Each structure stands twice: as structure tokens, then as C-alpha cells.
């Protein structure tokens, strides 16, 4: 079950509940949440696009990446709280 963190530019930014064994990351998709969504790693020193399986246009990807970077501390705090780490 996904945990939706935010809606930005019509894209949902969320975690999947069964992915606590991976490093912190978010999925991004337009409309409903899907397992094949775009994925960003969220690190203490930045954000990295893991893949763009959701085929989000480059212009939107840059805006989403900037948004995630601006909110990385909150996203990381939510990740560790969500997964009880």
C-alpha cells in the first residue's frame, strides 16, 4: 500500500510500504500510484533519478527533482518514521 507524501504538479510522490530494505527513495506518478513509476533516490547529500519508467517529461522531471531536493529533510524524516527506523 503506498503512502502518499505530496501531490506536486499533478504528480503523486509516495513510498511503497514493502520497500524498507532499499535505501530511501520516492516514487512519482501521474494519476494513480503504480509499481512501474519513476523513482528518485533521496540521499542526505542530494537527490538522484534512479529511473524514469513513468516516462515523465524532462521539463517536469527537473521541477519534481528540485521539489524533492527542497524537501529532502522532510522526506527522509517521513521515510524513517514510516518504516520505523
Secondary structure in CASP SS format (residue, H / E / C, confidence):
PFRMAT SS
TARGET T0000
AUTHOR 0000-0000-0000
METHOD secondary structure of the structure
MODEL  1
X C 1.00
X E 1.00
X E 1.00
X E 1.00
X E 1.00
X E 1.00
X E 1.00
X E 1.00
X C 1.00
X C 1.00
X E 1.00
X E 1.00
X E 1.00
X E 1.00
X E 1.00
X E 1.00
X C 1.00
X C 1.00
X C 1.00
X C 1.00
X C 1.00
X C 1.00
X C 1.00
X C 1.00
X E 1.00
X E 1.00
X E 1.00
X E 1.00
X E 1.00
X E 1.00
X C 1.00
X C 1.00
X C 1.00
X C 1.00
X C 1.00
X C 1.00
X C 1.00
X E 1.00
X E 1.00
X E 1.00
X E 1.00
X E 1.00
X E 1.00
X C 1.00
X C 1.00
X E 1.00
X E 1.00
X E 1.00
X E 1.00
X E 1.00
X E 1.00
X C 1.00
X C 1.00
X C 1.00
X C 1.00
X C 1.00
X C 1.00
X H 1.00
X H 1.00
X H 1.00
X H 1.00
X H 1.00
X H 1.00
X H 1.00
X H 1.00
X H 1.00
X H 1.00
X H 1.00
X H 1.00
X H 1.00
X C 1.00
X H 1.00
X H 1.00
X H 1.00
X H 1.00
X H 1.00
X H 1.00
X H 1.00
X H 1.00
X H 1.00
X H 1.00
X H 1.00
X C 1.00
X C 1.00
X C 1.00
END
